[in-house]
Amino acid sequence: MTKSGQSIFNHFENTPDVTYASISPKMFQLLGQMSFLGKDDPESAEILEIINNIKSFKVLITVEGGNSK
């Protein structure tokens, strides 16, 4: 159980059997600037809009029965 005011990510980020990954908004902005998505394609424009609106991405990864690294 986490302490009050402490997110689950903060609680597990230094745990040996848990891999913590956090992608900053700057990384998503770089992805949105890449040219692999056709800007004239409506579907690509929709994907770019989604990418540019992501504020953060955090994930915890565990491996059953072993070390995650």
The 8 nearest C-alpha neighbors of each residue, nearest first, counted from 0:
[[1, 2, 7, 10, 3, 5, 6, 11],
 [2, 0, 5, 10, 7, 3, 6, 4],
 [1, 3, 5, 4, 0, 6, 10, 7],
 [2, 4, 5, 1, 6, 0, 7, 10],
 [5, 3, 2, 6, 1, 7, 9, 10],
 [6, 4, 2, 3, 1, 9, 7, 10],
 [7, 5, 8, 9, 10, 4, 1, 2],
 [6, 8, 10, 9, 11, 1, 5, 12],
 [7, 9, 6, 10, 11, 12, 59, 19],
 [10, 8, 6, 12, 7, 11, 5, 13],
 [9, 11, 7, 8, 12, 1, 6, 5],
 [12, 10, 14, 8, 13, 9, 7, 17],
 [11, 13, 19, 9, 14, 8, 10, 17],
 [14, 12, 11, 15, 10, 17, 9, 19],
 [13, 15, 11, 17, 16, 12, 18, 10],
 [16, 14, 17, 13, 66, 18, 67, 68],
 [17, 15, 66, 67, 14, 61, 18, 65],
 [18, 16, 61, 14, 15, 60, 67, 19],
 [17, 19, 60, 59, 67, 61, 20, 16],
 [18, 20, 59, 12, 58, 17, 60, 21],
 [21, 19, 58, 57, 59, 18, 22, 56],
 [20, 22, 57, 56, 23, 58, 19, 55],
 [23, 21, 56, 55, 57, 26, 20, 24],
 [22, 24, 25, 55, 26, 21, 56, 27],
 [23, 25, 27, 54, 26, 55, 28, 53],
 [26, 24, 28, 23, 27, 29, 22, 30],
 [27, 25, 29, 28, 24, 23, 30, 22],
 [26, 28, 30, 24, 29, 25, 50, 31],
 [27, 29, 25, 31, 26, 30, 51, 24],
 [30, 28, 26, 32, 27, 31, 25, 33],
 [29, 31, 27, 33, 28, 32, 26, 50],
 [30, 32, 28, 29, 33, 47, 50, 27],
 [33, 31, 29, 30, 28, 34, 47, 27],
 [34, 32, 30, 31, 35, 29, 36, 28],
 [33, 35, 36, 32, 37, 38, 31, 30],
 [36, 34, 33, 37, 32, 38, 30, 43],
 [37, 35, 34, 43, 38, 33, 47, 44],
 [38, 36, 39, 40, 43, 35, 34, 44],
 [37, 39, 40, 44, 36, 43, 41, 34],
 [40, 38, 37, 41, 44, 43, 36, 42],
 [39, 41, 43, 37, 42, 38, 44, 36],
 [42, 40, 44, 43, 45, 39, 38, 37],
 [43, 41, 45, 44, 40, 46, 47, 37],
 [44, 42, 46, 40, 45, 41, 36, 37],
 [45, 43, 41, 47, 42, 46, 38, 40],
 [44, 46, 48, 42, 43, 47, 41, 49],
 [45, 47, 43, 49, 48, 44, 50, 42],
 [48, 46, 50, 44, 49, 45, 31, 51],
 [49, 47, 45, 51, 46, 50, 44, 52],
 [48, 50, 46, 52, 47, 51, 45, 53],
 [51, 49, 47, 52, 48, 53, 27, 31],
 [50, 52, 48, 49, 53, 28, 47, 31],
 [53, 51, 49, 50, 54, 48, 47, 27],
 [54, 52, 50, 51, 55, 49, 24, 27],
 [53, 55, 24, 52, 56, 23, 51, 27],
 [56, 54, 23, 24, 53, 22, 57, 21],
 [55, 57, 22, 21, 58, 23, 54, 53],
 [58, 56, 21, 20, 22, 55, 59, 19],
 [57, 59, 20, 19, 60, 21, 56, 8],
 [58, 60, 19, 18, 17, 20, 61, 57],
 [61, 59, 18, 17, 19, 58, 62, 67],
 [62, 60, 17, 67, 16, 18, 63, 59],
 [63, 61, 67, 65, 64, 66, 60, 16],
 [62, 64, 65, 61, 66, 67, 16, 60],
 [65, 63, 62, 66, 61, 16, 67, 17],
 [66, 64, 63, 62, 67, 16, 61, 68],
 [65, 67, 16, 68, 62, 15, 64, 17],
 [66, 68, 62, 16, 61, 17, 18, 65],
 [67, 66, 18, 16, 17, 15, 62, 65]]
